[in-house]
Amino acid sequence: MSDGGTARSDLLRRLGEPARSVWAKHDRDTDGWLPLWRHMEDSAAVAGLLWDRWLPVGVRRLVVEGLAQNESDARALAVWLAGVHDIGKATPAFACQVDQLADAMRDQGLEMRSAKAMGPDRRIAPHGLAGQVLLGEWLEKRHGWAPARTGQFTVAVGGHHGVPPEHGQIKALYGHEELLRTPGVSSRVWRQVQSELLDVCAESFGVAERLKGWRTVRLPQPVQVLLTALVIVSDWIASNPDLFPYFPDGAHLDDQERLAAAWEGLDLPAPWRAEETDRSARDLFASRFELPVGAEIRPVQEACVELAQEMEAPGLMIVEAPMGEGKTEAALAVAEIFAARSGAGGVFFALPTMATGNAMFPRLIDWLSRLPGVAGFRHSVHLAHSKAALNEDFTGLMARTGGVVAVNVDEPAPVSRQERNDRHRAGAELVAHAWLRGRKKSMLASFVAGTIDQLLFAGLKSRHLALRHLAVAAKVVVIDEAHAYDTYMSVYLDRVLSWLGGYRVPVVVLSATLPASRRRELVAAYSGRTDASAAGDMTASDAYPLLTAVAPGGIPLARRPQASARSTVVQVEHLADDLDILADRLESELVDGGCVLVIRNTVGRVLDTARALRDRFGAENVTVAHSYFVDLDRADKDTALLHLFGSPEKTDGRPRGRHIVVASQVAEQSLDVDFDLLVSDLCPVDLLLQRMGRLHRHQRGQGQEERPELLRTARCLVTGADWTADVPAPVRGSVAVYGRYALLRSAAVLLPHLEGGSSRPVRLPADISPLVQSAYGEGPVGPDHWQDVMKKAREQFERYRDDQAERAAVFRLGDVGRPGRPLFGWVAAGVGDTDDTPTGRAQVRDTRDSLAVVVVQRRGDGSLATLPWLEPDRRGRHRAGLELPQDATPAPFAARTAASCGLRLPLQFSGETMDRAIEELEHLYLPKWQGKESPWLSDQLILTLDEDCQTRLAGFLLRYSPEDGLEVTRDADD
């Protein structure tokens, strides 16, 4: 078989026939193939363009500093490693796999046994590991490197398929020389070809004269990760036959023609280049955010901007400030400043849930539309969670990009491409780029909003972890609602922060309420100094608002800005946990109307409460919100709540009479809703303060005069416990969710306010930090006669916390190793592949597996349809009652609508019950849906409701309504 080299190639003209005959890729369907020399040149050329046009300045700078040389040296290293990454294919263990290609190599003296004759031993020499060994040998024998110095460079070759080799694997291969070179006369030819390929690559890619100087380099591990990731990305692009056609079809183009066609076809957006600004905080906010007329920047926001500008180097900034102080806008302003100073090429905004991620995404897009360095340019954006494809804001961006395919640079561009290029020149375009929508590539987009899981995955030993690290290393990272993460998640978060510090990634952490101990842990993890808190200005633990900043390896400093003039005085009192008492109390409070929020800690309590209140107040005056609604209904609920109870500047839909919303914890975070009265189950004090943030959130008239007269004073009624017992006894469901210890400490610090009446209200924001620090501190709280019960609860809590930390550590990534130590075994004993699936999220969240289904309705005639009450989409297309044929693939819009009715079943369906439920759900198997023909419904479990919206599953009766969501009860007939 010919080497295919009909066009000019720098590598080809330097190689002898045996080296030209080595193959790298083969397509069994078309019999197309690619010589190794061609793939080496393609990969190196792609790496060069990625370095020049795609890698952010900050990432390039880190490699330059790690190499302790200039940028041209760092670029040459990246290009060279990408170019030689597949040298392990020049071995008998790999080359024997395709008979006709192996025969062509045998004709050049490269003898090898057949794949069958080699047997399972071939698995000892995967080509990545073989390449690492060959490159290491070459560096030692040809360039005089010490064996201990080679691994830090060669691991990028060994790990280019996602898992750096382990020491045991390396040792095993050294015992099987025949897999690298066939013994006998042919061994010399194999060795000559391997050396020739590496010699020529060193010359062509510009490192031959540099290798001597690199012998003493100690590459930091973060740099090794980034180089590995760049090799992976280069290989993936260069391995795409749509971009780099196989021979013989692709043989006629020379190096530059081939590369230009592929790069234009890839059409990869450039990174963001943030522009440094000396504008005042007031000017910056006025230009970046759509502020209401007459609005003033808040002191916390101003202090954040000033601190970001004053810090010696960008680093970690923790922002602790009251609800409603504009922390999100502050974080984005700081991100812009940090990006300009650090060379970051984007922003990742991490949020607790998919719902909060969805809410943040349009705000991120709006900010980007006003951002210098984005306007007039094309950048990639992504919504990073498992149901992003169902989000209409995101799918609108997906529709702007086509597929990835090479173009003929000698021919006129197709009209669609020409038009698109015109649009790029005309103004900004934010796109969900096709190549960056892959499962493992999506986080590489420049601007990403998504769930915290996406960040925590960077601390999980898993395949292709280097790509996740490259993704976050290239951005400013914002972590919202930092108080919402438990011990299990914090184990991963702290380890991720230590790596982010190693990459010098700027990080902004937002929290309304953060315990001082947790603040110190975050600072220590990022700075890499366990003494950082003691050595720096960590200020009094109850200072509030509070900004804490630290650079990697630095000493923390703090700022104590004033809170804004906004303050709320909340009277807190007990309320017995009895539905009749609750209904009576609300009846007396709502004589003149008013809007009440009742937050329960479990969905069961939400539904029980809603039933009782509807009996008293009428169904039309009670709204339910919790997490067990199908996705479209959940989104509609959020929209309705914002319309009815949002800011008076944004909506006039507030009910005139009385209205009660009964909700679970979904009402705690991110929704800008405002109520006249709050009733809450007892919960940890930081969460109760979050809930209070929904009380009198906005000014409604002078002295709140637009609220009903009885509700012009903000009040919170705390229920969900037996307050008459010697020690308050929280209800069982709350204990299951939060643990008894956290609830008792919350009750203890609230006790003076609960018993003090109007003379001891909770003053927001002044009391936020003292309450949180007391509740989460080590000192005793509460009356003396509580202490025995508190001690037992604490012991139980500590056992549970230690168990969480121990379980989380099993698959947690190791800490940043010393410079020069190779990444061998970096993800050993890991979880394999992981992504944003229930199984993946369960690795970084301490949750039991739960069952996800797609909900449709079975009509009386046996046909299936989408749910009958769904509202039209934004384009006015009807979604209710769409026909879903069982013997054919549903139309794309109908299938997408059905998929948008996903529902996660409650924990009753975990464990053994889950197995039974899956078995019953699999009785309905529709190959045209659940096979590969429908991308929306592939592999989904289908839950069918009858015409009364009921069904039975695994011994339970399920009822669903758009008003109440899912209700699950024991099936009396089971």
C-alpha positions, 0 to 999 in steps of 0.5 A: 500500500502506498504511503499516500504522500502525493502532496507536499509534506515536511515530515514526509520528505524527511522519512524513509520508506519504512517510516512512511509505511506506518499507519495510524488510522483505518476505517473498516467501512470505507477502507480509508486510512491515514499514515502515522506521519500524516496524523502527526503533522495534523495533530501538531498543526492543530495544537499550534492553532489551538495555542495561537487562537483558542487557548486563553492567555492565562493558560499559556502563561502558566505553561510558560512559567512552568517551563521557565522559558519564553512563550515560543518554547512553551508553544513548541513543547505543546506542538511537539507533544501533540505531534508525537502523541501517537508514536506508540502506534509504531509498534507491533502491538498496534500495527498488527490489527489491520492485515493489509496495512500490516502487510505493507509494513512487513514489506518494509522490513517491519515484521510482526505477528498477527493480532491473533498470534499475539493474543491478550498480551497486546493489552499490555501495550495500549498505544498511549502507554507504548508511546510514553515508553518509546518517547522516554527511551528516546529522551534518555538515549538520544538526548541524555535525559535522566530517567526521573525527568522524562515522565513529567513530559511523556505522561501527556503521551501516555495519558492522551486517551484520558487515563495517565498510566500507572506504575504497575502498567509501565513496569509490566510493559518493560517486561514485554519488549516484543510488543514494542519491537519484534525480536530478531533481525526486524528489531533493528528496523523497528527501533530505527523507524521509531527513532527516525519518526521522533528525530524528524518530529523534533526537528520539524516541530522546533524542539531539537535544540531545546531538549537539552535545556529542558533536562533540568525542568521540573514541570508543575503538575497543573502544567502537566495536566494542561499539556495532556488536555491540549494533546487530547483536544488536538488529537480529537480534532485531528482524528475527525475524518470530516475535518482531516479526510483519510487517504486516499481521498485526503492525499492530494492536499498539502499541509497548509491546504489541509489545515486551512480547510479543517480549521475553517470547517471547525470554526472554533470561537476564540476565547474572550479577551477581557479589557482592563478598565479603570472605571469606577465601580459606579460607572462599571455597574451602570454600563454592564447592568440594566439598573432601575432608574435612580438605582445606586450601586450598593456598598458591597458591590462597590467594595467588591470591585475596589478589592478586585482592582487592589489585590496584588494578584487575582485569587479567591474572593469570598463575598458574604452579604445579605440576600438582595444585595446584588451579589450576582452582579458583583460577582460578574463585575469582579469576574471581568476585572479578574479575567482582564488581570489574569488572562482568563478566557471565560466564566463558569457560574456554578449554582446549586440546582438545574433550576437555579442554573436555568434562571442564571443562564439568561442573566449571563447572556444579558451581561455578555451582550454589554461586555467589551471584548464580547460585543462584535466578536463570536464566543461559545456559551453553554448551559451545563446540566443534564437537561440543558437541551430542553432549555429554550434559551439554550436551544435558541443558541444551539440553532445558530450553529451547523455541523462541523465539516471541512471546507474547500478553501479554494472554492467560494464559501457556501451561502450559509457560511458566508452569511454567518461570517457576515453576521460575525462581522456585524456584531456579537454572536453567542453560540452553543458551538456544535463541536463543544456540545459533546459530552466531555467537551461542553465545559470547554466553552468560554461562558458556562452556567451550570450546576455545581456538579460540573465543578465538583467533577474536577475533583473526582478521579475519572476518565478524561479528567484533564479536559475538565481541568483545562475547562476550569483553568481557562475561566474565572469560576463563580460559586453561588450559594456556597452555604448550600453544600454539605460535608460530602460535597465540601470534600470535593469542593475543597480539593477542586479549590486546591487545584484551582489555586494551582492553576491560579484560577480566579474564584468568586464564592458567594454566600448570604450566610457562611460559618466562619469555620467554613470560610477558613477551610475555603481560604486554606484549600485555595491558598495552599496554606493551612496557616493562612487564616491565622497569619492573615487578616481574617477579621472577627468572625461575626463581621458582616457584610464581609469580603475575604480575599487571598491569592494562591500561596498568599495571606488573606485580607478582609474588607468590611463594607457597610450593608445597604440602607435596606434592612428588615426587622422580623418578629419571630414566634413559635407556632404549634405544628397543627394544621387547624391551628395554622389555618386559624392563624392565617384566617386571622392574619388575612382578614384584609388580604395578603400573600403568605409563604408557607415552607415545609421541609418535605413534599409530603408536608407540603401536600398535606398542608395545601389540602388543609388550607384549600378546605379553608381558603379555597383551591384558587387561593392556594398554590403549591410548589415543590420539586416533584413536578415535571420539568415544564410544569416546574418552569411554569410554576417559577414563572407564575410565582415571579409574575404574582409575587415578584418585584413591583418594578417588574410585575403588577400581577400581585393578588389583590385578596388573600393568597397562600403559597405552600412550598418546599425548599425550592422557594429558598434560593434564587427566586426574587419573590416577596411575601407579607408573612412567612411560615416555616418549618424549623430548619438550620438557621442559615436556611431559615434566614434565606427563607426570611429573605422572601419576606418583605423583600421589596418596599411596597409604599412608604412604611410598607403601606401598600401591604395589608395593615396587619402584615406591615410588620414582617413576621415569621412563624416557626413551626414543624416542632413540638415546642411544648416538650422540655427540648423542642422535638422537630418533626420526623421528616425534618430530622431525616432531611437536616439531622437533629443536631442542626435543628436543635442548634438552630432552635437554640440560637433563635430561642431569645428571639422566639421568646422575646416577641416584638422586643427581640426581633431578628434584624436583617442583616445585622443579626445574620452573621451572629446567628450563623456563627453561633449555630455553627460554632463549637460553643454550647448554645441553649438552656442547660436542660437541653445539653444532654439531648444536644450532646447525643445529637452532636455525637450522632452528627459527628459520626454521620459527618465523618462517614460522609467525609470518608466515603467522599474521599474514596474517589477524590482526586489527590492533592497537587503534587510536587513539581516534576512528579509525573501524573502517573496513576493520577486517576487510578482506582477512579470511577471510569467515565462520569458525566451529568447523569444520576449516577455521575451526580451521585458520585459528588453528592451524598444522595441515594439513586433516584429514578427518572422517568418521562411522563405521558398520558395513555388515552382511553383508546390506548394511544399515547399523547403528551400531557393535556394541559401543557402551555404553548412554547415561546413560538406559539406551538401547541404542546398539549395532547400531541400524538405519540405513535407507538409503532413509529418514531415520534415527530421531533417536536412531539418527542422533545415535548415529551422529554420536557416532561421528565420527572424524578421520582421520590425516594420511595422508589430507591433501593429494592423498590427501584429494581421493581419499578424499573422492571414494571416500567420496562413492560412498556418498551417502544423500540422506535422511542427508546432505541436510537431513532429518537435522540430525545427519548432514547433509553428513557423510562416511560411512565404512563398516566391514565385519563385521570392522571393516575397509575400504579408502580411498585406497590404505590399509587401515583397521582399527578396534577399540574396544580399539586405535582406528584403525590405518592401513597401506598397502594392498598391493593398491593 
